[in-house]
Every structure is written in C-alpha cells, then in structure tokens.
Amino acid sequence: MIEKFIKIKNIGIFSNLSTKSDSNWNGSFSKTNSIYATNGSGKSTLCIILKSLIEKNTDLIAYKKRVESESEPEVILRFSEPSKNVYFSSNTWRDTVNLPKFLIYDNHFIEDYVFKGSISTNSTKKKFIQLVLGGEGTYLFNNIKSAQRELQPIEDKRLKLLKDGLQADEELEKKFEVLNKAFVSLRRKYIKMSKSIFEDFKNATNNYLTKLIPNVSISQIEISITKKKLDYFPEIIFDFQGSEIKLDSPNSAHLNGQVKYTLSEGDKNAIALSFFMATLDLSNCEDKIVIFDDPLSSFDSNRKQMTLHFLTKIADKSKQFFLLSHDHILIQKFKGLNPDLLCLTIQNSEKDSVLKKIDIQTEFKSELHKDLEVIYNFKKNGAETESSKREVIRCLRPILEGIIKVKFYNDIADNIWLGEIIASIRNSKENDELFSLKHLISDLTVINDYSKSFHHDSQNTDNIIDVKELKMFVNMTLEVFKKI
C-alpha cells in the first residue's frame, strides 16, 4: 500500500508538497482515502505521478515540470507493502521492484482505452487489449503482429511466383511452412483466449451499462480477421435503441461511427466507467491499489448516486482505494457510505503545498449549521467558561436571521440584520409573505435585544452570564426556529 507522499517537488502546481501530520493524523494513508481539492490544486498531478511510476513513463513527469523552476522534479513515495521508499530524480524512477499493482480511472481513461474523438483508434485498441486481456493477451497480440510482418513478404513472393506461372523453390516453401505454422498457432491461441474473455467482459460491462445508460449495450466484441482487414484488433459493436453503432470513422453508407452525434458526454463517460468497473470485476482487485480521479464528470444525480455505490463496493474489495474529487458534496456522501474513509485536502501557498486531514462533514457546513451545532451542544453539555457562553449567545441572532433569509429568500436581502427583519415583519401587510411571522414578533424582539446586549458589551468581561437565563433564551430561539 502507499503509506505517504514524503516529497513532491517542482511538478505541476507543487513547488514542494509534503504531508502534514498532527495529533489527529500520523501522516499515513488508510485503506480507503479521499483527497478533496478544487480544480487546478494538484489532485490530477498526483494521478499523473503514479501513472508515470506504474507505466515507467518518465515523460509524464517531464510534461508537468514547473516552468518557473530551474530545479528538476523530485518525488519520494513511501510504501508499506513492501516497506520501502521509491524515488524519482534525474528523470529516473528508482527502487521500483515488487511494487503493488495499480488501476487508475481519470479523465484520460476514455481516450486511452475507449475512443478518441468518439472514434476507436489503433492506439485505444492496443490499450484496450492491455486492459482486458492483460499481459498474456498483449504478448500473444504482439507476437502475432511480429509473425505476420515476417510471414507477409514470403507469402507475397509465393503469390507473385504463382501469378507468373512459376513454382516456389523448396527453401522458400519450407520457410513459408515454418512461419505460417507458427503464425496460425499464435492466431488460434489468441482468438480462443480473447473470445472467452471478451464475452465475459461484454457481460460484465453490460451489467453496469443497464444501471447507468439503459438504452446502450455491447452486442458484440469481435476480432478483425477478414481478408481485407487482418489487424487482429478487437472491434466493439454497441446496440443503441436497436441500432448498431461502431467506433469506426464515420461512414454515411453504413451509418457507422456516429457515436459522436448519438451519445452525450455523460453517456460516453458512463461507457468508459462501465469498462473500468468490468475490468475490476474480472480481475482480482484485492491485490490492487485503485484510484478514481473525479469519476462523475458529466453525470446527472441518478448516475452519481449509482456510481457512489459502485465505488463503495470497489473500496471494500481493493487492497487500497483513493477517491480524488473537486466535489466536496460527493466526498461527504461517499463518507456516509464509508465511515472509515480518511478525508484529506491539498492546501497550496506560494512557497509550498500540504496534504492534511480534514473533517469533511464539518469543513463545508453552512454557518447556520455550525451555529445550530453550538447551541445544541450547549443544551446537551452546558458551557464551562464565560467565553463559551458568549459564543452560544453570539449564535442566537444569526440562526434566526439565517432561517428567515432562506425561507423568505425573495423578501429579505442578504445584508440586513435581525432588527431590520423584525421591522419588515412589523410593517408587512396581510398579503405579504412576511405577514405569516407577525405572531413571532414579540419573541424575536426579546431574543434580539438579549443577544445585542452582550454583543455591544463584548469587551466587558465583568458582565457575568446567567446560565439559567441563557438556557431559557436558547430554548426560546429553537422554538421560534421551528415555528418559522
């Protein structure tokens, strides 16, 4: 598992990223983790660093080098299983032996493995083979292409001789026989293997598509081995409301390749996510670190809710899980489904960046919510100091102002105080929305006057607060709050 990011320097937005440990967090990642950060704060940079490590592609970090820095990029990652540090410096990864396996879903996944510009390319098809067929399938595919390249000129030479009415010599025939036998054997193994796995993959993908995009399914995944097209790449055929969709270049005669115009961005992302989830189902994700970077872009609320349940299942099964997102509400909901979720955030300054723990449920609460927590905590536990009692009193007016401004949004400006709100209620007519609060004027006025007396006297700490009186006003405030 990844234990911590010890150092990330001069990559993307990070001049120097470190982990901030404190009494609430020792700086080590958990089994299930989330990282909240606004767009442009560096969460995707973390993904790129890890992709560079697992793909052994140092160009990914070179592309992200900070332009304004003369120093070279540096990375130190701490792994706990196996226990070791992994280093990146001088454009080289070091000590990368026996690292755990990773699977990463990010905004590049759809173009890497599914389609670019709504068209499946040789590049995406090769990646798709790696994703679905794994190392053995990729090995067979590469060897078929190599054998095909070696066999083709021999076969062309034989055909030319036959066309000219000549017979190929014994040496040429022998060479053709050996190469063709090896080629046919490889092709047979590849087709047999891929047929079974592609069928499983189709069924697993359709299981997710029915939940995310019910009018789309995969009808077939086949290997291209026609006489005109011997590329051995997989071709994915979709069924969209009874019509066939292929990811080839647009062909008006056959109506192929119209994904660009048939499916929305949300639909395309749903297909990509279904591909990824199917891959996780068919592989043993118990030994993998799974990372999702903003997986719900272009999704409506129904798809988001369904995906959260998918992610919860994967988080439970995987060796380690990371959810990176700019959407704090998404992480709050995911936390509700995963109580043990470790919630982190990236804080950036001009000189450095820090990865620190946050309480996602309180970090983004509204001021009204926080003030209500203060007075409910006082009701339950009391207040030991004068300053804590004053904090309870400070909350009374904002609570009433807040609920009235929410309920009567069109009638109350955001920049007026409770005293002005009371005056507006007092002056309201029978047909006015605020008229419904007239019966609360007396209680609102008493609470406002009580709160103001301590607000105006905030510097006079000799004015001792009567706890019984405070409890009475807290109860009165809550009763008025409920009536509003």
Buried (B, 14 or more C-beta within 10 A) or exposed (E): BBBBBBBBBBBBBBBBBBBEBEEEBEBBBBBBBBBBBEEEBBBBBBBBBBBBBBEEBBEBBEEBBBEEEEEBBBBBBBBBBEEBEBBBEEEEBEEBEEBBEBBBBBBBBBBBBBBEEBBBBEEBBBBBBBBBBBEEBBEBBEBBBEBBEEBEEBBEBBEEBEEEEEEBEEEBEEBBEEBBEBBEEBBEBBBEBBEEBBEEBBEBBBBBBEBBBEEBBBEBBEBEEEEEEBBBBBBBBBBBEEEBBBBBEBEEEEEBBBBEEBBEEBBBBBBBBBBBBBBBBBBEBEEBBBBBBBBBEEBEEEBBEBBBEBBBBBBEBBBBBBBBBBBBEBBBBBBEBBEEBBBBBBBBEEEEBBBBBBEBEEEBBEEBEEBBEBBEEBEEEEBEEEEBBBBBBBBBBBBBBBBBBEBBEEBBEEEEEBBEBBEBBEEBEEEBEBEBBEEBEEBBBEBBEBBBEBEEEEEEEEEEBEEEEBBEBBEBBBEBBEEB
